[in-house]
Amino acid sequence: MEALEQFFSFVGVLVCLISLVKCVRFAQYVFLHFWKPSPRSYLQSMGQWAVITGAGDGIGKEYSFELAKHGLNVVLISRTLEKLQAIAMEIERTTGSSVKIIQADFTKDDIYKNIKENLKGLEIGILVNNVGMLPNLLPSYFLNAPDEIQSLIHCNITSVVKVYCLLICTFRRKGLILNISSGAALFPWPLYSMYSASKAFVCTFSKALQAEYKGKGILIQVLTPYAISTSMTKHLNPNIITKTANEFVKESLNYVTTGDENCGCLAHEILACFLRLIPSWAFYSRTFQMFLLTQYTDYLRQNVNVKQNFYK
Ligand SMILES: NC(=O)c1ccc[n+]([C@@H]2O[C@H](COP(=O)([O-])OP(=O)(O)OC[C@H]3O[C@@H](n4cnc5c(N)ncnc54)[C@H](OP(=O)(O)O)[C@@H]3O)[C@@H](O)[C@H]2O)c1
């Protein structure tokens, strides 16, 4: 009887300790959200250059501007040359930082030699592995989704690994890698199966590497945001949950020293906590899928700002 009592006391203490650790972790985000420390000197201490993939639009474009504003020179890698040229001019004009652009299509596998050549000789301290694609914004069954499996694997998975391989050896003593995953990676999302799985890869890869490199001065952080209003989300109306890319990037840079994983903003951290409360039998039920296919789809349709080709 006494042994049983001791066992339950032990379990109780363990649960309290785990809850305490979670509260402290959460309080850290609340504190940093309101305090907004400027990470300028920290970011600059990493090296002269930052490399951003998928820098031609959305989140990648905002990271490029923000890092340049923090005094770094930036290498922009993305698909559309005209967009890169326009952003490069704007960054140079508004921040005075140097900008280098590399055109590359990450759905292809033969682009990395050219990227490596173009990065030679630069003192790179920061990498934002941001490029990614979401073939179906509207939820859809795997076999009904656009057939872009190979492109998605190249763009969302191969790019993260290969750009990482190109850069990790060039880091001198220090380095910061931000891998942009998604909230859809935190647990498997039905009706977004390929996207969710590809982003889960980014999470796992990132956290495993951080364990390997922790002692070597290299910080690898994976970000798991939910909705951000960008081209990918057809410029969904921003609200308390749907952040603008600018809001998200600015806030996420406050959390770069908080550990190997976060959602990048407080609102999404809270949302993730709520979603974790949903029991898996409910999350993976037919009813939840019907909810995604009906109410959630209607919500998306009513709130996107690019209606063209969206009702198919
Ligand atoms: N938006 C969200 O709600 C959200 C939420 C969670 C995670 N994320 C992740 O955040 C990252 C950025 O998303 P975003 O919303 O900023 O996307 P976005 O607005 O569509 O911008 C993506 C950028 O990547 C470039 N790109 C796309 N495919 C490419 C390819 N095959 N080769 C080279 N460049 C390519 C695009 O080039 P172009 O300029 O030529 O189009 C664009 O500049 C992605 O990894 C995404 O999965 C987004």
The ligand as an SDF file (V2000), in Angstrom:
LIG
                    3D

 48 52  0  0  0  0  0  0  0  0999 V2000
    2.5020   30.9260  -45.8290 N   0  0  0  0  0  0  0  0  0  0  0  0
    2.2180   30.1100  -44.8370 C   0  0  0  0  0  0  0  0  0  0  0  0
    1.1150   30.1130  -44.2900 O   0  0  0  0  0  0  0  0  0  0  0  0
    3.2540   29.1630  -44.3290 C   0  0  0  0  0  0  0  0  0  0  0  0
    2.9960   28.4960  -43.1160 C   0  0  0  0  0  0  0  0  0  0  0  0
    3.9310   27.6040  -42.6340 C   0  0  0  0  0  0  0  0  0  0  0  0
    5.1030   27.4040  -43.3230 C   0  0  0  0  0  0  0  0  0  0  0  0
    5.3330   28.0520  -44.4920 N   0  0  0  0  0  0  0  0  0  0  0  0
    6.5900   27.7680  -45.1830 C   0  0  0  0  0  0  0  0  0  0  0  0
    7.3020   28.9700  -45.3360 O   0  0  0  0  0  0  0  0  0  0  0  0
    8.0840   28.9100  -46.5310 C   0  0  0  0  0  0  0  0  0  0  0  0
    7.8230   30.1360  -47.3760 C   0  0  0  0  0  0  0  0  0  0  0  0
    6.4600   30.1840  -47.6840 O   0  0  0  0  0  0  0  0  0  0  0  0
    5.7560   31.4750  -48.2840 P   0  0  0  0  0  0  0  0  0  0  0  0
    4.3840   31.4650  -47.7480 O   0  0  0  0  0  0  0  0  0  0  0  0
    6.5980   32.6660  -48.0960 O   0  0  0  0  0  0  0  0  0  0  0  0
    5.6940   31.0730  -49.8190 O   0  0  0  0  0  0  0  0  0  0  0  0
    5.5430   32.0020  -51.1070 P   0  0  0  0  0  0  0  0  0  0  0  0
    4.9010   33.2840  -50.7720 O   0  0  0  0  0  0  0  0  0  0  0  0
    4.9270   31.1200  -52.1290 O   0  0  0  0  0  0  0  0  0  0  0  0
    7.0540   32.3160  -51.5110 O   0  0  0  0  0  0  0  0  0  0  0  0
    7.9040   31.2670  -51.8030 C   0  0  0  0  0  0  0  0  0  0  0  0
    9.1630   31.7840  -52.4440 C   0  0  0  0  0  0  0  0  0  0  0  0
    9.9130   30.6200  -52.7910 O   0  0  0  0  0  0  0  0  0  0  0  0
   10.1170   30.6260  -54.1770 C   0  0  0  0  0  0  0  0  0  0  0  0
    9.9900   29.3080  -54.7420 N   0  0  0  0  0  0  0  0  0  0  0  0
    8.9000   28.5130  -54.7400 C   0  0  0  0  0  0  0  0  0  0  0  0
    9.1620   27.3870  -55.3920 N   0  0  0  0  0  0  0  0  0  0  0  0
   10.4460   27.4950  -55.8170 C   0  0  0  0  0  0  0  0  0  0  0  0
   11.2980   26.6680  -56.5530 C   0  0  0  0  0  0  0  0  0  0  0  0
   10.8900   25.4990  -57.0300 N   0  0  0  0  0  0  0  0  0  0  0  0
   12.5630   27.0740  -56.8080 N   0  0  0  0  0  0  0  0  0  0  0  0
   12.9940   28.2680  -56.3720 C   0  0  0  0  0  0  0  0  0  0  0  0
   12.2410   29.1020  -55.6670 N   0  0  0  0  0  0  0  0  0  0  0  0
   10.9750   28.7200  -55.4080 C   0  0  0  0  0  0  0  0  0  0  0  0
    9.0490   31.4860  -54.7950 C   0  0  0  0  0  0  0  0  0  0  0  0
    9.5490   31.9140  -56.0380 O   0  0  0  0  0  0  0  0  0  0  0  0
    8.7580   32.8510  -57.0220 P   0  0  0  0  0  0  0  0  0  0  0  0
    9.0510   34.2140  -56.5170 O   0  0  0  0  0  0  0  0  0  0  0  0
    9.3200   32.5590  -58.3550 O   0  0  0  0  0  0  0  0  0  0  0  0
    7.3110   32.4660  -56.8990 O   0  0  0  0  0  0  0  0  0  0  0  0
    8.9040   32.5650  -53.7380 C   0  0  0  0  0  0  0  0  0  0  0  0
    9.8830   33.5390  -53.8920 O   0  0  0  0  0  0  0  0  0  0  0  0
    7.7210   27.5980  -47.2070 C   0  0  0  0  0  0  0  0  0  0  0  0
    8.6860   26.6310  -46.9090 O   0  0  0  0  0  0  0  0  0  0  0  0
    6.4000   27.2310  -46.5750 C   0  0  0  0  0  0  0  0  0  0  0  0
    6.1760   25.8570  -46.5960 O   0  0  0  0  0  0  0  0  0  0  0  0
    4.4440   28.9320  -45.0070 C   0  0  0  0  0  0  0  0  0  0  0  0
  1  2  1  0
  2  3  2  0
  2  4  1  0
  4  5  1  0
  4 48  2  0
  5  6  2  0
  6  7  1  0
  7  8  2  0
  8  9  1  0
  8 48  1  0
  9 10  1  0
  9 46  1  0
 10 11  1  0
 11 12  1  0
 11 44  1  0
 12 13  1  0
 13 14  1  0
 14 15  2  0
 14 16  1  0
 14 17  1  0
 17 18  1  0
 18 19  2  0
 18 20  1  0
 18 21  1  0
 21 22  1  0
 22 23  1  0
 23 24  1  0
 23 42  1  0
 24 25  1  0
 25 26  1  0
 25 36  1  0
 26 27  1  0
 26 35  1  0
 27 28  2  0
 28 29  1  0
 29 30  1  0
 29 35  2  0
 30 31  1  0
 30 32  2  0
 32 33  1  0
 33 34  2  0
 34 35  1  0
 36 37  1  0
 36 42  1  0
 37 38  1  0
 38 39  2  0
 38 40  1  0
 38 41  1  0
 42 43  1  0
 44 45  1  0
 44 46  1  0
 46 47  1  0
M  CHG  2   8   1  16  -1
M  END
$$$$
